[in-house]
Amino acid sequence: MPRKRTLKLRCPICKKVVKNSDAEFPFCSDRCKTIDLGKWASGAYVIPSPVSDADDPIRESTPEDPDEL
Ligand SMILES: [Zn+2]
């Protein structure tokens, strides 16, 4: 009898063990899936972006600008 390998993860919301055979994997339920989506939508997960060129003045003129010459 072949053993089917089941991957188990913990639900990122409630930490309950979820099997990859579950419909809402990696979430334990549709509820947790919705909560996670809500977190993204509300900005709870913010992807850190490096702050760069903060000291440089922003150049607003374009090469097409006649005043540039
Ligand atoms: Zn959950």
PDB file of the backbone (N, CA, C, O) and the ligand in Angstrom, with CONECT records:
HET     ZN  A 101       1
ATOM      1  N   MET A   1       0.847  -1.208   0.000  1.00  0.00           N
ATOM      2  CA  MET A   1       0.000   0.000   0.000  1.00  0.00           C
ATOM      3  C   MET A   1       0.880   1.254   0.000  1.00  0.00           C
ATOM      4  O   MET A   1       1.603   1.514   0.962  1.00  0.00           O
ATOM      5  N   PRO A   2       0.814   2.004  -1.054  1.00  0.00           N
ATOM      6  CA  PRO A   2       1.658   3.216  -1.134  1.00  0.00           C
ATOM      7  C   PRO A   2       1.216   4.283  -0.153  1.00  0.00           C
ATOM      8  O   PRO A   2       0.032   4.584   0.004  1.00  0.00           O
ATOM      9  N   ARG A   3       2.209   4.830   0.489  1.00  0.00           N
ATOM     10  CA  ARG A   3       1.884   5.870   1.466  1.00  0.00           C
ATOM     11  C   ARG A   3       1.950   7.229   0.804  1.00  0.00           C
ATOM     12  O   ARG A   3       2.982   7.612   0.253  1.00  0.00           O
ATOM     13  N   LYS A   4       0.883   7.931   0.857  1.00  0.00           N
ATOM     14  CA  LYS A   4       0.870   9.261   0.276  1.00  0.00           C
ATOM     15  C   LYS A   4       1.462  10.240   1.285  1.00  0.00           C
ATOM     16  O   LYS A   4       1.034  10.322   2.436  1.00  0.00           O
ATOM     17  N   ARG A   5       2.434  10.958   0.823  1.00  0.00           N
ATOM     18  CA  ARG A   5       3.110  11.897   1.701  1.00  0.00           C
ATOM     19  C   ARG A   5       2.226  13.134   1.891  1.00  0.00           C
ATOM     20  O   ARG A   5       1.787  13.774   0.935  1.00  0.00           O
ATOM     21  N   THR A   6       1.999  13.425   3.119  1.00  0.00           N
ATOM     22  CA  THR A   6       1.161  14.579   3.416  1.00  0.00           C
ATOM     23  C   THR A   6       2.006  15.676   4.038  1.00  0.00           C
ATOM     24  O   THR A   6       2.669  15.469   5.054  1.00  0.00           O
ATOM     25  N   LEU A   7       1.976  16.810   3.434  1.00  0.00           N
ATOM     26  CA  LEU A   7       2.706  17.946   3.964  1.00  0.00           C
ATOM     27  C   LEU A   7       1.834  18.654   4.991  1.00  0.00           C
ATOM     28  O   LEU A   7       0.653  18.920   4.767  1.00  0.00           O
ATOM     29  N   LYS A   8       2.443  18.939   6.094  1.00  0.00           N
ATOM     30  CA  LYS A   8       1.689  19.649   7.128  1.00  0.00           C
ATOM     31  C   LYS A   8       2.343  20.990   7.411  1.00  0.00           C
ATOM     32  O   LYS A   8       3.563  21.102   7.526  1.00  0.00           O
ATOM     33  N   LEU A   9       1.514  21.979   7.516  1.00  0.00           N
ATOM     34  CA  LEU A   9       1.995  23.309   7.881  1.00  0.00           C
ATOM     35  C   LEU A   9       1.067  23.845   8.961  1.00  0.00           C
ATOM     36  O   LEU A   9      -0.023  23.323   9.197  1.00  0.00           O
ATOM     37  N   ARG A  10       1.527  24.882   9.593  1.00  0.00           N
ATOM     38  CA  ARG A  10       0.649  25.521  10.571  1.00  0.00           C
ATOM     39  C   ARG A  10      -0.029  26.708   9.916  1.00  0.00           C
ATOM     40  O   ARG A  10       0.571  27.464   9.152  1.00  0.00           O
ATOM     41  N   CYS A  11      -1.293  26.840  10.243  1.00  0.00           N
ATOM     42  CA  CYS A  11      -2.056  27.975   9.746  1.00  0.00           C
ATOM     43  C   CYS A  11      -1.379  29.265  10.219  1.00  0.00           C
ATOM     44  O   CYS A  11      -1.158  29.438  11.418  1.00  0.00           O
ATOM     45  N   PRO A  12      -1.053  30.159   9.305  1.00  0.00           N
ATOM     46  CA  PRO A  12      -0.363  31.393   9.712  1.00  0.00           C
ATOM     47  C   PRO A  12      -1.215  32.287  10.611  1.00  0.00           C
ATOM     48  O   PRO A  12      -0.695  33.206  11.244  1.00  0.00           O
ATOM     49  N   ILE A  13      -2.480  32.031  10.668  1.00  0.00           N
ATOM     50  CA  ILE A  13      -3.362  32.872  11.473  1.00  0.00           C
ATOM     51  C   ILE A  13      -3.542  32.318  12.877  1.00  0.00           C
ATOM     52  O   ILE A  13      -3.306  33.020  13.860  1.00  0.00           O
ATOM     53  N   CYS A  14      -3.963  31.049  12.976  1.00  0.00           N
ATOM     54  CA  CYS A  14      -4.283  30.506  14.299  1.00  0.00           C
ATOM     55  C   CYS A  14      -3.309  29.428  14.744  1.00  0.00           C
ATOM     56  O   CYS A  14      -3.444  28.882  15.839  1.00  0.00           O
ATOM     57  N   LYS A  15      -2.321  29.114  13.897  1.00  0.00           N
ATOM     58  CA  LYS A  15      -1.261  28.147  14.219  1.00  0.00           C
ATOM     59  C   LYS A  15      -1.752  26.713  14.340  1.00  0.00           C
ATOM     60  O   LYS A  15      -1.052  25.854  14.876  1.00  0.00           O
ATOM     61  N   LYS A  16      -2.916  26.467  13.857  1.00  0.00           N
ATOM     62  CA  LYS A  16      -3.431  25.111  13.843  1.00  0.00           C
ATOM     63  C   LYS A  16      -2.756  24.343  12.712  1.00  0.00           C
ATOM     64  O   LYS A  16      -2.478  24.910  11.655  1.00  0.00           O
ATOM     65  N   VAL A  17      -2.492  23.057  12.931  1.00  0.00           N
ATOM     66  CA  VAL A  17      -1.831  22.254  11.907  1.00  0.00           C
ATOM     67  C   VAL A  17      -2.782  22.019  10.739  1.00  0.00           C
ATOM     68  O   VAL A  17      -3.924  21.597  10.922  1.00  0.00           O
ATOM     69  N   VAL A  18      -2.293  22.298   9.545  1.00  0.00           N
ATOM     70  CA  VAL A  18      -3.101  22.130   8.340  1.00  0.00           C
ATOM     71  C   VAL A  18      -2.388  21.173   7.399  1.00  0.00           C
ATOM     72  O   VAL A  18      -1.173  21.269   7.223  1.00  0.00           O
ATOM     73  N   LYS A  19      -3.109  20.272   6.807  1.00  0.00           N
ATOM     74  CA  LYS A  19      -2.534  19.344   5.835  1.00  0.00           C
ATOM     75  C   LYS A  19      -2.704  19.911   4.436  1.00  0.00           C
ATOM     76  O   LYS A  19      -3.661  20.633   4.157  1.00  0.00           O
ATOM     77  N   ASN A  20      -1.762  19.575   3.559  1.00  0.00           N
ATOM     78  CA  ASN A  20      -1.841  20.130   2.210  1.00  0.00           C
ATOM     79  C   ASN A  20      -3.002  19.555   1.411  1.00  0.00           C
ATOM     80  O   ASN A  20      -3.272  19.995   0.293  1.00  0.00           O
ATOM     81  N   SER A  21      -3.674  18.590   1.974  1.00  0.00           N
ATOM     82  CA  SER A  21      -4.849  18.037   1.307  1.00  0.00           C
ATOM     83  C   SER A  21      -6.100  18.856   1.636  1.00  0.00           C
ATOM     84  O   SER A  21      -7.161  18.673   1.039  1.00  0.00           O
ATOM     85  N   ASP A  22      -5.944  19.754   2.595  1.00  0.00           N
ATOM     86  CA  ASP A  22      -7.089  20.584   2.965  1.00  0.00           C
ATOM     87  C   ASP A  22      -7.392  21.616   1.886  1.00  0.00           C
ATOM     88  O   ASP A  22      -6.493  22.113   1.209  1.00  0.00           O
ATOM     89  N   ALA A  23      -8.644  21.918   1.744  1.00  0.00           N
ATOM     90  CA  ALA A  23      -9.087  22.817   0.675  1.00  0.00           C
ATOM     91  C   ALA A  23      -8.509  24.217   0.820  1.00  0.00           C
ATOM     92  O   ALA A  23      -8.188  24.875  -0.170  1.00  0.00           O
ATOM     93  N   GLU A  24      -8.381  24.657   2.049  1.00  0.00           N
ATOM     94  CA  GLU A  24      -7.947  26.041   2.274  1.00  0.00           C
ATOM     95  C   GLU A  24      -6.458  26.151   2.589  1.00  0.00           C
ATOM     96  O   GLU A  24      -5.977  27.210   2.993  1.00  0.00           O
ATOM     97  N   PHE A  25      -5.733  25.045   2.399  1.00  0.00           N
ATOM     98  CA  PHE A  25      -4.298  25.053   2.653  1.00  0.00           C
ATOM     99  C   PHE A  25      -3.630  26.265   2.006  1.00  0.00           C
ATOM    100  O   PHE A  25      -3.965  26.579   0.864  1.00  0.00           O
ATOM    101  N   PRO A  26      -2.709  26.961   2.666  1.00  0.00           N
ATOM    102  CA  PRO A  26      -2.119  26.662   3.980  1.00  0.00           C
ATOM    103  C   PRO A  26      -2.914  27.202   5.160  1.00  0.00           C
ATOM    104  O   PRO A  26      -2.406  27.266   6.280  1.00  0.00           O
ATOM    105  N   PHE A  27      -4.137  27.583   4.914  1.00  0.00           N
ATOM    106  CA  PHE A  27      -4.970  28.045   6.024  1.00  0.00           C
ATOM    107  C   PHE A  27      -5.862  26.907   6.480  1.00  0.00           C
ATOM    108  O   PHE A  27      -6.188  26.012   5.701  1.00  0.00           O
ATOM    109  N   CYS A  28      -6.253  26.944   7.738  1.00  0.00           N
ATOM    110  CA  CYS A  28      -7.057  25.862   8.280  1.00  0.00           C
ATOM    111  C   CYS A  28      -8.503  25.986   7.852  1.00  0.00           C
ATOM    112  O   CYS A  28      -9.236  24.997   7.834  1.00  0.00           O
ATOM    113  N   SER A  29      -8.914  27.179   7.513  1.00  0.00           N
ATOM    114  CA  SER A  29     -10.309  27.403   7.174  1.00  0.00           C
ATOM    115  C   SER A  29     -10.447  28.633   6.300  1.00  0.00           C
ATOM    116  O   SER A  29      -9.527  29.442   6.174  1.00  0.00           O
ATOM    117  N   ASP A  30     -11.595  28.750   5.712  1.00  0.00           N
ATOM    118  CA  ASP A  30     -11.859  29.925   4.874  1.00  0.00           C
ATOM    119  C   ASP A  30     -11.798  31.194   5.707  1.00  0.00           C
ATOM    120  O   ASP A  30     -11.450  32.267   5.214  1.00  0.00           O
ATOM    121  N   ARG A  31     -12.139  31.048   6.972  1.00  0.00           N
ATOM    122  CA  ARG A  31     -12.140  32.201   7.868  1.00  0.00           C
ATOM    123  C   ARG A  31     -10.717  32.767   8.021  1.00  0.00           C
ATOM    124  O   ARG A  31     -10.502  33.973   7.906  1.00  0.00           O
ATOM    125  N   CYS A  32      -9.766  31.883   8.278  1.00  0.00           N
ATOM    126  CA  CYS A  32      -8.382  32.332   8.450  1.00  0.00           C
ATOM    127  C   CYS A  32      -7.827  32.892   7.145  1.00  0.00           C
ATOM    128  O   CYS A  32      -7.037  33.836   7.147  1.00  0.00           O
ATOM    129  N   LYS A  33      -8.247  32.303   6.043  1.00  0.00           N
ATOM    130  CA  LYS A  33      -7.816  32.788   4.735  1.00  0.00           C
ATOM    131  C   LYS A  33      -8.298  34.230   4.540  1.00  0.00           C
ATOM    132  O   LYS A  33      -7.563  35.089   4.053  1.00  0.00           O
ATOM    133  N   THR A  34      -9.525  34.462   4.924  1.00  0.00           N
ATOM    134  CA  THR A  34     -10.097  35.806   4.798  1.00  0.00           C
ATOM    135  C   THR A  34      -9.386  36.786   5.720  1.00  0.00           C
ATOM    136  O   THR A  34      -9.137  37.933   5.348  1.00  0.00           O
ATOM    137  N   ILE A  35      -9.063  36.329   6.921  1.00  0.00           N
ATOM    138  CA  ILE A  35      -8.344  37.191   7.864  1.00  0.00           C
ATOM    139  C   ILE A  35      -6.991  37.577   7.281  1.00  0.00           C
ATOM    140  O   ILE A  35      -6.562  38.726   7.384  1.00  0.00           O
ATOM    141  N   ASP A  36      -6.328  36.605   6.669  1.00  0.00           N
ATOM    142  CA  ASP A  36      -5.015  36.885   6.090  1.00  0.00           C
ATOM    143  C   ASP A  36      -5.126  37.878   4.946  1.00  0.00           C
ATOM    144  O   ASP A  36      -4.309  38.791   4.825  1.00  0.00           O
ATOM    145  N   LEU A  37      -6.130  37.700   4.114  1.00  0.00           N
ATOM    146  CA  LEU A  37      -6.332  38.639   3.006  1.00  0.00           C
ATOM    147  C   LEU A  37      -6.619  40.026   3.544  1.00  0.00           C
ATOM    148  O   LEU A  37      -6.173  41.026   2.982  1.00  0.00           O
ATOM    149  N   GLY A  38      -7.361  40.082   4.628  1.00  0.00           N
ATOM    150  CA  GLY A  38      -7.675  41.360   5.250  1.00  0.00           C
ATOM    151  C   GLY A  38      -6.431  42.046   5.774  1.00  0.00           C
ATOM    152  O   GLY A  38      -6.318  43.271   5.724  1.00  0.00           O
ATOM    153  N   LYS A  39      -5.491  41.249   6.278  1.00  0.00           N
ATOM    154  CA  LYS A  39      -4.235  41.817   6.769  1.00  0.00           C
ATOM    155  C   LYS A  39      -3.468  42.484   5.639  1.00  0.00           C
ATOM    156  O   LYS A  39      -2.926  43.579   5.791  1.00  0.00           O
ATOM    157  N   TRP A  40      -3.436  41.796   4.499  1.00  0.00           N
ATOM    158  CA  TRP A  40      -2.750  42.373   3.345  1.00  0.00           C
ATOM    159  C   TRP A  40      -3.423  43.662   2.923  1.00  0.00           C
ATOM    160  O   TRP A  40      -2.766  44.664   2.639  1.00  0.00           O
ATOM    161  N   ALA A  41      -4.753  43.619   2.887  1.00  0.00           N
ATOM    162  CA  ALA A  41      -5.505  44.772   2.402  1.00  0.00           C
ATOM    163  C   ALA A  41      -5.355  45.967   3.332  1.00  0.00           C
ATOM    164  O   ALA A  41      -5.340  47.112   2.880  1.00  0.00           O
ATOM    165  N   SER A  42      -5.245  45.704   4.619  1.00  0.00           N
ATOM    166  CA  SER A  42      -5.164  46.807   5.578  1.00  0.00           C
ATOM    167  C   SER A  42      -3.733  47.284   5.790  1.00  0.00           C
ATOM    168  O   SER A  42      -3.493  48.241   6.526  1.00  0.00           O
ATOM    169  N   GLY A  43      -2.789  46.616   5.147  1.00  0.00           N
ATOM    170  CA  GLY A  43      -1.405  47.045   5.248  1.00  0.00           C
ATOM    171  C   GLY A  43      -0.684  46.510   6.469  1.00  0.00           C
ATOM    172  O   GLY A  43       0.349  47.047   6.869  1.00  0.00           O
ATOM    173  N   ALA A  44      -1.224  45.451   7.066  1.00  0.00           N
ATOM    174  CA  ALA A  44      -0.554  44.854   8.218  1.00  0.00           C
ATOM    175  C   ALA A  44       0.783  44.260   7.796  1.00  0.00           C
ATOM    176  O   ALA A  44       1.749  44.259   8.559  1.00  0.00           O
ATOM    177  N   TYR A  45       0.819  43.756   6.571  1.00  0.00           N
ATOM    178  CA  TYR A  45       2.072  43.260   6.030  1.00  0.00           C
ATOM    179  C   TYR A  45       2.644  44.352   5.129  1.00  0.00           C
ATOM    180  O   TYR A  45       2.124  44.609   4.043  1.00  0.00           O
ATOM    181  N   VAL A  46       3.678  44.967   5.573  1.00  0.00           N
ATOM    182  CA  VAL A  46       4.301  46.000   4.752  1.00  0.00           C
ATOM    183  C   VAL A  46       5.647  45.483   4.276  1.00  0.00           C
ATOM    184  O   VAL A  46       6.507  45.106   5.073  1.00  0.00           O
ATOM    185  N   ILE A  47       5.805  45.475   2.988  1.00  0.00           N
ATOM    186  CA  ILE A  47       7.078  45.033   2.432  1.00  0.00           C
ATOM    187  C   ILE A  47       8.078  46.169   2.609  1.00  0.00           C
ATOM    188  O   ILE A  47       7.905  47.245   2.038  1.00  0.00           O
ATOM    189  N   PRO A  48       9.114  45.933   3.391  1.00  0.00           N
ATOM    190  CA  PRO A  48      10.080  47.010   3.632  1.00  0.00           C
ATOM    191  C   PRO A  48      10.833  47.370   2.363  1.00  0.00           C
ATOM    192  O   PRO A  48      11.400  46.510   1.689  1.00  0.00           O
ATOM    193  N   SER A  49      10.826  48.636   2.059  1.00  0.00           N
ATOM    194  CA  SER A  49      11.584  49.095   0.894  1.00  0.00           C
ATOM    195  C   SER A  49      12.702  50.011   1.375  1.00  0.00           C
ATOM    196  O   SER A  49      12.482  50.845   2.253  1.00  0.00           O
ATOM    197  N   PRO A  50      13.873  49.868   0.821  1.00  0.00           N
ATOM    198  CA  PRO A  50      14.990  50.706   1.267  1.00  0.00           C
ATOM    199  C   PRO A  50      14.771  52.173   0.921  1.00  0.00           C
ATOM    200  O   PRO A  50      14.356  52.518  -0.185  1.00  0.00           O
ATOM    201  N   VAL A  51      15.055  53.002   1.876  1.00  0.00           N
ATOM    202  CA  VAL A  51      14.948  54.434   1.630  1.00  0.00           C
ATOM    203  C   VAL A  51      16.246  54.876   0.968  1.00  0.00           C
ATOM    204  O   VAL A  51      17.325  54.790   1.556  1.00  0.00           O
ATOM    205  N   SER A  52      16.119  55.343  -0.249  1.00  0.00           N
ATOM    206  CA  SER A  52      17.321  55.735  -0.980  1.00  0.00           C
ATOM    207  C   SER A  52      17.156  57.121  -1.575  1.00  0.00           C
ATOM    208  O   SER A  52      16.039  57.582  -1.808  1.00  0.00           O
ATOM    209  N   ASP A  53      18.273  57.777  -1.817  1.00  0.00           N
ATOM    210  CA  ASP A  53      18.287  59.097  -2.438  1.00  0.00           C
ATOM    211  C   ASP A  53      17.479  60.113  -1.644  1.00  0.00           C
ATOM    212  O   ASP A  53      16.930  61.057  -2.213  1.00  0.00           O
ATOM    213  N   ALA A  54      17.408  59.925  -0.356  1.00  0.00           N
ATOM    214  CA  ALA A  54      16.623  60.837   0.465  1.00  0.00           C
ATOM    215  C   ALA A  54      17.244  62.228   0.497  1.00  0.00           C
ATOM    216  O   ALA A  54      16.541  63.224   0.660  1.00  0.00           O
ATOM    217  N   ASP A  55      18.559  62.291   0.342  1.00  0.00           N
ATOM    218  CA  ASP A  55      19.249  63.570   0.405  1.00  0.00           C
ATOM    219  C   ASP A  55      19.339  64.265  -0.956  1.00  0.00           C
ATOM    220  O   ASP A  55      19.664  65.449  -1.041  1.00  0.00           O
ATOM    221  N   ASP A  56      19.048  63.519  -2.004  1.00  0.00           N
ATOM    222  CA  ASP A  56      19.135  64.116  -3.332  1.00  0.00           C
ATOM    223  C   ASP A  56      17.881  64.915  -3.649  1.00  0.00           C
ATOM    224  O   ASP A  56      16.772  64.459  -3.371  1.00  0.00           O
ATOM    225  N   PRO A  57      18.041  66.100  -4.229  1.00  0.00           N
ATOM    226  CA  PRO A  57      16.864  66.858  -4.639  1.00  0.00           C
ATOM    227  C   PRO A  57      16.176  66.166  -5.801  1.00  0.00           C
ATOM    228  O   PRO A  57      16.827  65.615  -6.689  1.00  0.00           O
ATOM    229  N   ILE A  58      14.875  66.202  -5.783  1.00  0.00           N
ATOM    230  CA  ILE A  58      14.119  65.552  -6.850  1.00  0.00           C
ATOM    231  C   ILE A  58      14.152  66.436  -8.096  1.00  0.00           C
ATOM    232  O   ILE A  58      13.741  67.596  -8.058  1.00  0.00           O
ATOM    233  N   ARG A  59      14.637  65.884  -9.181  1.00  0.00           N
ATOM    234  CA  ARG A  59      14.696  66.637 -10.424  1.00  0.00           C
ATOM    235  C   ARG A  59      13.357  66.510 -11.129  1.00  0.00           C
ATOM    236  O   ARG A  59      12.931  65.416 -11.499  1.00  0.00           O
ATOM    237  N   GLU A  60      12.718  67.621 -11.303  1.00  0.00           N
ATOM    238  CA  GLU A  60      11.395  67.595 -11.922  1.00  0.00           C
ATOM    239  C   GLU A  60      11.450  67.991 -13.393  1.00  0.00           C
ATOM    240  O   GLU A  60      10.493  67.757 -14.131  1.00  0.00           O
ATOM    241  N   SER A  61      12.550  68.582 -13.823  1.00  0.00           N
ATOM    242  CA  SER A  61      12.649  68.992 -15.222  1.00  0.00           C
ATOM    243  C   SER A  61      12.945  67.784 -16.106  1.00  0.00           C
ATOM    244  O   SER A  61      13.622  66.844 -15.688  1.00  0.00           O
ATOM    245  N   THR A  62      12.445  67.822 -17.289  1.00  0.00           N
ATOM    246  CA  THR A  62      12.644  66.741 -18.231  1.00  0.00           C
ATOM    247  C   THR A  62      13.604  67.212 -19.322  1.00  0.00           C
ATOM    248  O   THR A  62      13.759  68.417 -19.522  1.00  0.00           O
ATOM    249  N   PRO A  63      14.242  66.297 -20.019  1.00  0.00           N
ATOM    250  CA  PRO A  63      15.158  66.687 -21.121  1.00  0.00           C
ATOM    251  C   PRO A  63      14.452  67.516 -22.200  1.00  0.00           C
ATOM    252  O   PRO A  63      15.082  68.293 -22.918  1.00  0.00           O
ATOM    253  N   GLU A  64      13.132  67.332 -22.296  1.00  0.00           N
ATOM    254  CA  GLU A  64      12.385  68.079 -23.311  1.00  0.00           C
ATOM    255  C   GLU A  64      12.117  69.520 -22.897  1.00  0.00           C
ATOM    256  O   GLU A  64      11.649  70.333 -23.694  1.00  0.00           O
ATOM    257  N   ASP A  65      12.421  69.821 -21.639  1.00  0.00           N
ATOM    258  CA  ASP A  65      12.135  71.159 -21.135  1.00  0.00           C
ATOM    259  C   ASP A  65      13.075  72.202 -21.774  1.00  0.00           C
ATOM    260  O   ASP A  65      14.290  72.089 -21.612  1.00  0.00           O
ATOM    261  N   PRO A  66      12.557  73.203 -22.487  1.00  0.00           N
ATOM    262  CA  PRO A  66      13.417  74.188 -23.143  1.00  0.00           C
ATOM    263  C   PRO A  66      14.234  75.003 -22.151  1.00  0.00           C
ATOM    264  O   PRO A  66      15.307  75.491 -22.507  1.00  0.00           O
ATOM    265  N   ASP A  67      13.774  75.163 -20.943  1.00  0.00           N
ATOM    266  CA  ASP A  67      14.515  75.923 -19.943  1.00  0.00           C
ATOM    267  C   ASP A  67      15.773  75.218 -19.481  1.00  0.00           C
ATOM    268  O   ASP A  67      16.650  75.819 -18.861  1.00  0.00           O
ATOM    269  N   GLU A  68      15.849  73.928 -19.795  1.00  0.00           N
ATOM    270  CA  GLU A  68      16.999  73.137 -19.365  1.00  0.00           C
ATOM    271  C   GLU A  68      18.263  73.586 -20.085  1.00  0.00           C
ATOM    272  O   GLU A  68      19.358  73.455 -19.537  1.00  0.00           O
ATOM    273  N   LEU A  69      18.138  74.109 -21.295  1.00  0.00           N
ATOM    274  CA  LEU A  69      19.310  74.502 -22.087  1.00  0.00           C
ATOM    275  C   LEU A  69      19.713  75.922 -21.910  1.00  0.00           C
ATOM    276  O   LEU A  69      20.683  76.369 -22.522  1.00  0.00           O
TER     277      LEU A  69
HETATM  278 ZN    ZN A 101      -6.435  29.027  11.086  1.00  0.00          ZN2+
END
